[in-house]
Amino acid sequence: LSETAFVSPSSDGYALRWFTPRVEVDLCGHATLAAAHALWEEKRVDGSESIVFLSKSGPLTCTRRGGTVELDFPATPARPVAGPEALAAALGADPRFFGRSKFDALFVVDDEQALRALAPDFTAIETLPYRGVIVTSPSDDARFDFVSRFFAPAAGIDEDPVTGSAHCCLAPYWSERLGKSELTAYQASARGGVVNLRVSGERVVLGGQAVTVMRGILLV
């Protein structure tokens, strides 16, 4: 699994930490969604109540709305920076825009065909000073406002299937350019996935679903 969430009760909610197979990370969307789902499913929290997780990225609130779980996360907008040459060489593409967010590099390409055709040099990307690399473009599919891929070999994940935390950077970028506060995104990995987004000031609300697929016992 790309990331695993570890949860423990606290006086103000639940403490939450995330780990890839290699490192601890400061923000993760899908493992947070899974953690909230598990607490509701196991009746640790009433299904009608929101859950507040205390994390390295501050308080994160998860709320059930019908069949969707909404995650209230901090926005991590990218600022334009110079010097994309090493990353451009590793990706085999030139950026329309290059920037840095709190965690990642943001690399914008011209179209979805170019994004899907990327064959990154993961060994080269692993040496660069980013948690991960977000590559994005406009979508060819009218159902989606934009598409993306996410590469994080330094964290032990060559390509992540779907990355909630990357959309905390993507949502402000595309919201500003498209003039929309509500967006629908598609992450074009081999598995793929849809992310519903709402930009609200310095926060991004991500919407998704969760299903329990296995249970286990951890012996310590």
C-alpha positions in Angstrom: 0.0 0.0 0.0 1.2 3.5 -0.8 0.4 4.7 2.8 -0.9 3.3 6.0 -2.7 5.3 8.7 -2.1 4.8 12.4 -4.8 6.2 14.7 -5.0 6.6 18.4 -7.7 8.3 20.6 -6.9 11.7 22.2 -8.8 14.1 24.3 -9.6 16.3 21.3 -10.4 13.6 18.7 -7.9 11.1 17.2 -4.2 11.4 16.6 -3.3 10.4 13.1 0.1 9.6 11.4 0.8 8.2 8.0 3.7 6.0 6.7 4.7 4.8 3.3 6.8 1.6 3.1 9.8 3.8 3.5 9.1 7.1 5.3 6.5 9.1 7.4 4.6 11.7 5.5 3.0 15.0 6.7 -0.3 14.8 4.8 -2.2 12.0 3.1 -5.8 11.9 1.7 -6.7 8.3 1.1 -5.4 6.9 4.3 -7.3 9.6 6.2 -10.5 8.6 4.3 -9.8 5.0 5.2 -9.2 5.8 8.9 -12.5 7.7 9.1 -14.4 4.9 7.4 -12.9 2.3 9.7 -13.9 4.3 12.8 -17.5 4.7 11.6 -17.7 1.1 10.4 -16.3 -0.3 13.7 -18.8 1.9 15.7 -16.0 3.8 17.4 -17.7 6.9 16.2 -21.4 7.4 15.5 -22.0 7.6 11.7 -23.7 10.9 12.0 -20.7 12.6 13.8 -17.8 14.2 12.1 -14.3 13.1 13.1 -11.4 15.4 13.9 -7.9 14.0 13.3 -4.9 15.7 14.9 -2.0 15.5 12.5 1.3 17.1 11.4 -0.8 19.2 9.1 -3.1 20.4 11.8 -6.7 19.4 12.5 -8.4 17.5 9.7 -12.1 17.1 9.8 -13.9 14.2 8.0 -17.7 14.3 7.5 -20.2 11.9 6.0 -22.6 13.4 3.4 -24.8 10.6 2.0 -22.4 8.1 0.3 -19.5 10.5 0.2 -16.9 11.3 2.8 -15.6 14.9 2.8 -12.1 15.7 4.0 -11.3 19.2 5.0 -7.6 19.7 4.3 -5.2 22.7 4.2 -4.5 24.1 0.7 -0.9 23.9 -0.4 -0.7 26.2 -3.4 2.4 26.2 -5.6 4.5 29.3 -6.2 6.3 29.6 -9.6 10.0 28.8 -9.3 12.9 28.6 -11.8 15.1 25.6 -12.6 12.9 22.8 -13.9 15.7 21.5 -16.2 16.6 18.4 -14.1 13.0 17.4 -13.6 12.2 18.1 -17.3 15.0 15.8 -18.3 13.8 13.1 -15.9 10.2 13.3 -17.2 11.1 13.8 -20.9 8.9 16.8 -21.2 8.9 20.6 -21.0 6.6 22.4 -18.5 4.0 25.1 -19.3 4.3 26.0 -15.6 6.7 24.9 -13.0 6.2 25.5 -9.2 6.8 24.3 -5.7 4.2 23.6 -3.1 4.8 22.9 0.6 5.6 19.3 -0.2 5.9 18.7 -4.0 7.0 20.0 -7.4 4.1 21.0 -9.7 4.8 20.4 -13.4 2.2 21.4 -15.9 2.2 20.0 -19.4 0.2 21.1 -22.5 -2.3 18.3 -22.8 -3.5 14.9 -21.6 -1.8 13.0 -24.3 1.5 14.3 -23.2 0.7 13.5 -19.6 -0.3 9.9 -20.3 2.8 9.3 -22.5 5.3 10.2 -19.8 7.8 7.5 -19.0 9.7 9.0 -16.0 13.2 8.2 -15.0 12.4 7.3 -11.4 16.1 6.9 -10.4 16.7 10.5 -11.5 13.5 11.8 -9.8 14.5 10.2 -6.5 17.6 12.4 -6.3 15.6 15.6 -6.6 14.6 17.7 -3.5 10.9 17.0 -3.5 8.6 14.7 -1.6 7.0 14.0 -4.9 6.3 15.3 -8.4 2.7 16.3 -9.5 2.3 16.4 -13.3 -1.0 17.8 -14.5 -2.8 19.0 -17.7 -6.2 20.0 -18.9 -8.6 17.0 -19.4 -9.7 15.8 -22.8 -12.8 14.3 -21.1 -15.6 16.9 -20.5 -16.5 15.1 -17.2 -13.2 16.3 -15.7 -11.6 19.7 -15.2 -8.1 18.4 -15.2 -6.0 15.2 -15.0 -2.8 14.4 -13.1 -0.2 11.8 -12.2 2.0 11.7 -9.1 5.5 10.3 -8.7 7.3 9.9 -5.4 10.2 7.4 -5.7 12.0 8.9 -2.7 9.1 7.9 -0.5 9.1 4.4 -1.9 6.2 5.0 -4.4 7.2 5.2 -8.1 3.6 6.2 -9.1 0.8 6.6 -6.6 -2.6 5.4 -7.8 -4.6 8.4 -6.5 -3.1 11.2 -4.3 -5.4 13.2 -2.1 -2.7 15.5 -0.7 -1.5 16.4 -4.2 -5.0 17.8 -4.9 -4.5 20.3 -2.1 -2.0 21.9 -4.5 -3.8 21.1 -7.8 -7.2 22.5 -6.6 -6.0 26.1 -6.0 -4.0 26.0 -9.3 -6.9 24.9 -11.5 -9.5 26.9 -9.5 -7.6 30.1 -10.3 -7.1 29.3 -14.0 -10.6 28.0 -14.6 -12.5 30.4 -12.4 -14.3 27.6 -10.5 -14.4 26.8 -6.8 -15.8 23.2 -7.4 -13.8 20.9 -9.6 -13.8 17.2 -10.7 -10.4 15.7 -11.3 -9.1 12.4 -12.6 -5.7 10.9 -11.7 -4.5 9.0 -14.7 -2.5 6.2 -13.1 -2.8 2.6 -14.2 -5.6 2.1 -11.6 -7.0 5.7 -11.9 -9.4 7.5 -9.7 -11.8 10.4 -9.5 -11.5 13.2 -6.9 -14.2 15.8 -6.2 -12.9 19.1 -4.9 -14.1 22.3 -3.4 -11.8 25.3 -2.8 -12.8 27.4 0.3 -10.3 30.0 1.1 -7.1 28.4 2.5 -8.8 25.0 2.7 -9.6 22.3 0.1 -12.5 19.9 0.7 -11.9 16.5 -1.0 -14.8 14.1 -1.6 -14.6 10.3 -2.0 -15.9 6.9 -1.1 -14.6 4.0 0.9 -15.3 0.3 1.1 -14.0 -2.2 3.7 -12.1 -5.0 1.8 -10.2 -6.8 4.6 -9.7 -6.9 8.3 -6.8 -8.1 10.3 -5.2 -8.3 13.8 -1.9 -6.6 14.6 0.0 -8.2 17.4 2.4 -5.9 19.2 
